[in-house]
Amino acid sequence: MIDMMTNNEFQANTSSLNSSPVNWDVVIVGGGISGLTLACGLQSSGLRILVVEAQQQRQATERSLSYALSPLTSKIFRSLGLWEQIAPQITHFSRVLLSDADYPHWVEFCPKDLGEAAVYYCAEHKVLMAALLLRVATASNITCYYETRVVEVHYGEQAAEVVLVGSQGQQQLRSTLVVAADGINSQIRSSAGIKTNGWAYWQSCITAVVAPEQSHQNIGYERFWASGPLAILPLPNNRCQIVWIAPHAEAQAIVALPSDQFMTKLRRYYGDQMGKLTLLSQPLVFPAQLMQSRRYCLPRLVLLGDAAHCCHPVGGQGLNMGIRDAAALAQVLQTAQQQFQDLGSLAVLKQYERWRRYENWIVLAFTDILNRSFSNQWLLLVRLRRLVLRLMKNWSFLRRLLLQLMTGLWGRKLQLSALSAHEVSSSNGSVK
């Protein structure tokens, strides 16, 4: 396991840590989308970056997941020079329809409500990973180690000492900063003694890919039922990703059904607007939970993405929050570098924490309230939420306000020009 040093051990090791040269400026533990986005965001800085991933590259890349990407996420990828590769392989939402079960009044969100090219986008995990990995592989200052685990970390005054175990055996390196991007069950976070707040929901999330008989017309749906919301995300080639929330026992029973019975059950919630549905992937299920780390940083250590926070799947906020984390941290670190500051100092890392922890709290609270408000049959609350739906349907200001919150456009503005990649070497990157 990863070791968090005691004060005595810290003092005893400080001199030895400070006596040898630093190998890396930033070590990112976790080669998922958030971790790789940070690496790409730091590419133009010239900092020496190492990405460490425990899985094989193929395992990390070929996950059967799709994500709703906000317009701000598209702007971040565009600033990184990745959007030209991503855009042809994803779906641009022409509309998003929000409804409460069988209630006849629905809210329609259109691109004009945001002044953007699309309300949202839908991208498969493998598409995003392919674009990020290609950029990383061609960056001279970024190296990736796959099938490599971090087994020990010692935090010193001037550097962190990191012990890795991989196919090449055990090796020890030093870094100015360690970034924990290793997911909700982050070993880096827990070993550093950083506590979390949050709770497990009474619901689980079912995901699957289906093919409708009729065109999905690039329309996304978010339908709220008493058991939980159902999102329908349009994918290329007339496929749809479903994100279906239900109480734990019901969700487990649903995924255990034979495929024909599963589809019969799904159609009751999905609706018949696209005709007959064909199941294309094995349904997956995972529990829904909310988590927020009590702090995002310590000297030489910073948390990123799911290692820092996790939210309910409603509204498709999770990945977008992690990508905004990565862009914000890249901006903070590049500014610190330009001002000749210590990248691993608490003074620098606290700037990121104050920025992102506050904004993430707002999104976590929003998704929690949204889920609890719609996942019940309390008569007074049913009447209140349906009144809000009618107001949003007829009042564009309220629609725009909700979209600003859901898409991350309401918070502190990112300096996207700071993330723009400079000229990229075509062959100097390293993937091991």
FIGU-138219 format. One record per residue: x, y, z of N, C-alpha, C in turn; residue in one letter. Coordinates in steps of 0.2 Angstrom, whole numbers, plus 5000, padded with zeros to 4 digits. Example, Ala and Ser with C-alpha at 12.3 -4.5 7.8 and 13.67 -1.06 7.14 Angstrom:
506649725039506249785039506649845039a/506449895035506849955036506450005039s/
END
This chain:
500449945000500050005000500450065000m/500150124999500550184998500650215005i/501250235007501350255014501350335015d/500950355020500950425022501450425028m/501950465028502450465033502250495039m/502450475045502350505051502850565052t/502750615057503150675057503850655058n/504050605063504750585064505050555058n/504650515054504950485048505050545043e/504650595043504650645038505350685040f/505450695046506050735048506650695046q/506650625047507250585046507450575039a/506850585034507050575027507150635023n/507050695027507050755023507750765020t/508250755024508950765021509050725015s/508950655016509050615010508650625004s/508050645005507650664999507950724996l/508150775000508350834997509050834994n/509450784995510150774993510250754985s/509650724982509750694976509250734971s/509450734964509050774960508350754959p/507850794957507150784956507150754949v/506850694948506750664941506150694937n/505650704940505050734937504750794940w/504450834937504150894940503450874942d/503050834938502350814940502350734939v/502050694944501950624943501150624944v/500850604939500050594939499950524940i/499650504945499450434947498750424944v/498650384939498050374936498050404929g/497950354924497950374917497250374914g/496750394917496150404914496050464911g/495450484910495250544906495550604909i/495350614916495550674920496350684920s/496650624922497350624922497750644916g/497450614910497750634904497650704901l/497050724903496850794901497350844905t/497450824911497950874915498650864911l/498850804909499550804906499550844900a/498950834896498950874889498950954891c/498650974896498551044898499251064900g/499651024902500351044904500851034899l/500651014893501150994888501551054886q/501251114885501551174882502051204888s/501951184894502351214899503151184899s/503251134896503851104896504051064902g/503651064907503751024913503750954912l/504250914916504350844915503750804918r/503350774914502750744917502750664916i/502550634921502550554921501850534923l/501550494919500850464920500950394922v/500650374928500750304930500050274930v/499950224927499250184926499350114928e/498950084933498950014935498749964930a/498249984926497949944921498449944914q/498249894910498549894903498249944899q/498649974895498350024891497650004887q/497649944885496949924882496449924887r/496549904893496049904898495749974900q/496250014900496050084902495750124896a/495850094890495550134884494850104882t/494750044882494150014879493649994885e/493450044888492850034893492250054889r/491650014891491050024888490650074891s/490850134890490550194893490450254889l/489950294889489850354886489750404890s/489850474888489850524893489450584889y/489050624893488750684891489250734892a/489550774887490050824888489750894887l/489850934892489651004891489951044886s/489651104884490051144880490651174883p/490751184889491351204892491951144891l/491751084892492151034891492451034884t/491951044879492151044872492651104871s/492551164874493051214874493751194876k/493751164882494351144885494751094880i/494351044877494651004872494951034866f/494551084864494751124858495351164860r/495451194866496051234867496651184867s/496551124869497051074869497251044862l/496851064857496951044850496750974849g/496250954853495950884852495350874849l/494950934848494250934846494150914839w/494650924835494650904828494650834827e/494950794831494950724831494350694834q/494050724840493550704843492850714840i/492750774837492150804835491750754830a/492150724825491850684820491550624823p/491750604828491650534831491150534837q/490850594838490350604843489650634841i/489150634845488550664843488450734846t/488250784842488050844845487250854846h/487150864852486350864854486050924851f/485550914847485150964844484650994849s/484450944854483950964859484050914865r/483850944871483750894877483050914879v/482750854880482050854883482050834890l/481750874895481750854902481050844904l/480850794907480150774908480050744915s/479550744918479350714924478850654923d/479150594923478750534921478250544915a/477650534916477150534911476850604911d/477050654915476750724915476850754907y/476350774905476350794897476750864896p/476950904901477350964900478050944901h/478450954895479150944896479551004894w/480151014896480551064895481051054889v/481151094885481551084879482151134879e/482751104880483351144880483651144872f/483851204870484051214863484751244863c/485151244858485851274858485751354859p/485251384856485151454857485051474864k/484851424869484751444876485451464879d/486051434876486651444878487151484873l/486851494867487251524862487851484860g/487751414860488251374858488051334852e/488551294850488351254844487951194845a/487951174852487551114854487451124861a/486851094864486751094871487251054875v/487350994872487850944875488150904869y/488550864871488850814866488850744869y/488850694866488950624868489550594865c/490050574869490650534867490750474871a/490950424867491150364870491850364873e/491950324878492550324882493150314878h/493150264873493750254869493850304864k/493450344862493550404858493950454861v/493750474867494150524871494850504873l/494850434875495550404877495950404871m/495750384865496150384859496450454857a/496050504858496350574856496850594861a/496650584868497150604873497850564873l/497750494871498350454871498850474865l/498450494859498850514853499250574855l/498950624858499250684860499850674865r/499750634870500250614875500850574872v/500650534867501250494864501650534859a/501450594857501850634853502150694857t/502050694863502350754867502950734870a/503450774869504150754871504250764879s/503850794882503950804890503450764894n/503050714890502650674894502850594893i/502850564898502950484898502450454902t/502250394899501650354902501950284904c/501850264910502050194912501350154913y/501250104909500650064911500849994914y/500349964917500449904921500949924927e/500849984930501350004935500950034941t/501150004947500850024953501250074957r/500950124960501350154965501250124972v/501750104975501750064981501950104987v/502250154986502450194992502650264990e/502450314994502550384993502850415000v/503350454999503650495005503650565003h/503350605007503250675005503850715009y/504250745005504850785009504750865008g/505150905010505050975010505151005003e/505550974999505750994992505450944987q/505350884988505150834983504750774987a/504350744983504050684985504450624982a/504550574986504950514984504350454982e/504350434976503850384974504150314972v/503950264975504150194973503650164969v/503850144963503450104958503650034957l/503149994956503249924954502849914947v/503249884942502949874936503349814932g/503249814926503549754922504249764922s/504549814923505349824924505549824931q/505149794935505349784942505149854946g/505549854952505449914956505849974955q/505650034955506050094954505850144958q/506250184960506150244964506250314960q/505850354961505950424958505750474963l/505850534960505750594964505350644960r/504850684963504450724959504250784964s/504250844960504050904964503350904966t/502850864962502150864964501950794962l/501450764966501150704965500350724964v/500050704959499350714957498950644958v/498550644963498050584964497550594959a/497550554953496950544949496750474948a/496750434954496650364954495950344956d/495450384955494850364956494550374963g/493850354963493550364970493850334975i/494150274974494450234980495150244980n/495350304979496050324978496450304984s/496950264983497450244988497950304990q/498050344985498550404986498150444991i/497550454990497150504995497150475002r/496950405002496750375009497450365013s/497950355009498650345013498950405015s/498750465012498950535014498450555020a/497950515022497550535028497050585026g/496850595020496350645018495650615019i/495250635023494550615024494050635019k/493550605019493050625014492350625018t/491850665015491250675017490750645011n/490150625013489750595008489250545010g/488950505006488450455007488350415001w/488150355002487950304997487150314996a/486950324990486250334989485850264989y/485250264989484850204989484750174982w/485150204977485050184970485650164967q/485550124962486150104958486050124951s/486550124947486550154940486650094935c/486150084930486250034925486350074919i/486850044915487050074909487050024903t/486850034897486849994892486850034885a/486950004880486850034873486350004869v/485850034866485350014862485350044855v/485050014851484950034844484150044843a/483950104842483150114841483050104833p/482450084832482150074825482150134821e/481950184824481950254821482550294823q/482650354819483150394821483150434827s/483650434831483650474838483650544836h/483850574830483750644828484250684833q/484750654836485250694840484850724846n/484350694849483950724854484150684861i/484350714866484450684872483850694877g/483750644881483150644886483450634893y/483050664897483150654905482450654907e/482250584909481550574911481650554919r/481250584923481250574930480650524932f/480850474935480350424938480350424945w/479850394949479850394956480450354958a/480650304954481250254956481950284955s/481950344950482550374948482550394941g/482950434939482950464932483250414927p/483050424921483250384915483550434910l/484150434908484450474903484550434897a/484350464891484450434884484950484881i/485550454879486050494876486150474869l/486050514864486150494857486850484855p/487050424852487750414850487750404842l/488350414839488350404832488150334830p/487950334823487750274820487050254823n/486650304825485950284828485950234833n/486450244838486450204844486250254850r/486050234856485950274862486250234868c/486550274872486750254878486250274883q/486050224887485550234893485850234899i/485650274904485850284910485250284915v/485150224918484450204921484650194928w/484250244932484350244940483750204943i/483950154947483350124951483650104958a/483250084963483450064969483850004968p/484349994973484849934972484549874970h/484049844974483749774973483449774966a/483049824965482749824958483249824953e/483749864953484249874948484649804947a/484849774952485149704952484649654949q/484049654950483549614947483449624940a/483449694938483349714931483949684927i/484549694929485149674925485249594925v/484849564929484849484929484349454924a/483949504922483449474917483749454911l/483349404907483549384900483449454896p/483849454891483849514887483149534884s/482749494882482049504880481649534885d/481749514891481349534897481649604899q/482349614899482649674900482349734896f/482349714889482049764885481349784886m/480949734887480249744889480149794895t/480549784900480549824906480849894904k/481349904900481649964898481150004894l/480749974889480350014885479750044889r/479550024895479050054899479350124901r/479950134902480250194904480550234898y/480750204893481150234887480550264883y/480050234882479550264878479550234871g/479050254867479050224860479150274854d/479450324856479550384851480050364846q/480450314847480950284842480850214839m/480250194841480050124839480450074842g/480450014839480749954843481549964844k/481749934850482449944853482749874852l/483449884851483849824851484449834855t/484549784860485049784865485749774861l/486249814862486849804859487449784864l/487349794870487849784875487549754881s/488049714885487849684891487749744896q/487149744899486949794904487449794910p/487749854913488149854918487849894924l/488049874930487749914936488249934941v/488149994944488650014949488250054954f/488450064960488050104965488150174964p/487650214966487750284965487950314972a/488350364972488550394979488850464978q/488850494983489150564983489750564988l/490250604986490850604990491150674988m/491450704994491850764993492450754998q/493050764996493650765000493650825004s/493850815011493850875015494350925013r/494850905010495350945007495650915000r/495850964996496050934989496850934989y/497150954994497850964994498250955000c/498850935000499350935005500050955002l/500550975006501150995002501350934998p/501550944992501750894987501250854984r/500550864986500050814984499450854983l/499050834977498450864975497950814972v/497350824974496850774971496450804965l/496350754961496050774954495450724952l/494850754950494350714947494050674953g/493850604951493550564956493950554962d/494550564962494950554968494750614973a/494450664971494250724975493550724976a/493150694972492450704972492050654968h/491450644970491050594966490250614967c/489850614961489250644962488750594959c/488050604960487550564958487550564950h/487450514946487450514939486950564936p/486450584939485950624936486250694933v/486050704927486350774924487050764921g/487350704921487950694918488550734920g/488650754926489050804929489750774930q/489850714932490450684935491150694931g/491150674924491750684920491850754919l/491350794918491450864916491750894922n/491550884928491950914934492650894934m/492850834932493550804932493950844927g/493650854921493950894916494050964918i/493550994921493651064923494251064929r/494251014933494751014938495451014934d/495550974929496150964926496351034923a/495851064919496051124916496251184921a/495851184927496051234932496751214935a/496851154937497551144940498051154935l/497951144928498451154923498651234923a/498051274924498151344923498551364930q/498351344936498651364942499451344942v/499551284939500251264939500751304934l/500451314928500751354923500951424926q/500451454929500551524932501051524937t/501051464941501551464947502251454943a/502351414938502951404935503251464932q/502751504929503051574926503251624931q/502951614937503151654943503751624947q/504051574945504551534948504451514955f/503751494956503551464962503651394963q/503651364969503651294970503051264968d/502951214963502351184961502051144966l/502451114971502151074976502051104983g/502051174983501951214989501251214991s/501051224997500351224999500051294996l/500451344996500251414994499951404987a/500351374982500151364975499551314975v/499551254978499051214978498351234981l/498351274986497751304989497351344984k/497751374979497351414974496851374970q/497151314968496651264965496151234970y/496351224976495851194980495251244982e/495451314983494851364984494451374978r/494751364972494351374966493851314965w/494151254964493751194962493351164968r/493551164974493151134979492551164980r/492551234980491951274981491451264975y/491651264969491251254963490951184963e/491351134965491151064965490651054970n/490651084976490151084981489451104978w/489451154974488851184971488551124967i/488951094962488751044958488450984962v/488850964967488650904971487950924974l/487850974977487250994980486650994975a/486851024969486351024964486050954962f/486550914960486350844958485950804964t/486150814970485850784976485150814976d/485050874976484350904976483950884971i/484250884965483850864959483550794959l/484050744961483850674962483350664967n/483450694973482950684979482250724977r/482250774973481650814972481150774967s/481550734963481150704957481050624959f/481450594963481350524965480950514970s/480350534970479850524975479150544973n/478650524977477950534975477650584980q/477950624984477650664989477250714985w/476550724986476150754982476350834982l/476450864988476650934988477250944983l/477750904984478350904980478250894973l/477850844971477650834964477350894961v/476850924965476550984962477051044961r/477551054966478051104966478451094960l/478751034959479251024953478951034947r/478251014946477951014940477751094938r/477651134943477651204942478251234940l/478851214943479451234940479551214933v/479351154931479451134924479051174919l/478451194921478051244917478351304917r/478651334922478951394922479551394917l/479951344918480551334913480351334906m/479851294905479551284898479451354895k/479151404899478851464896479351524897n/479851514901480251564903481051554902w/481251584896481951564894482451584899s/482351634903482851654908483051594912f/482551564915482551504920482951454916l/482751434910483051384906483851394906r/484051454904484751474903485051474910r/484751494915485051484922485251414923l/484751374922484851304924485451274919l/485451294913485951264908486651294910l/486651354912487351384914487651344920q/487151324925487451284931487651214928l/487251184924487351114922487951104918m/488151164914488651154909489351184912t/489351214918489951234921490151304918g/489651344915489851404912489751464917l/489451444923489251494928489851514932w/490351474933490951484938491451524935g/492051524939492651564937492851544930r/493051594926493251584920493951554919k/493951504915494651474913494951514908l/495651524909496051554904496251504899q/495751484894495951424890496551434885l/496651504884497251514880497951484883s/497951484890498451454893498551384892a/498051344890498151274889498251254882l/498251304877498451294870499051254869s/499051204866499751164864500151204859a/500751214861501251234856501451184851h/501951194847502151144842502351084846e/502051024843502150964847502650914843v/503150884846503550844843503250784841s/503450754835503050694832503250634834s/503850624838504050554840504450554846s/504450604850504850604856504450574862n/503850564862503450544868503650474869g/503450454875503650384878503050354881s/502850294879502350254882502650184884v/502650164890502950104892502450054895k/
END
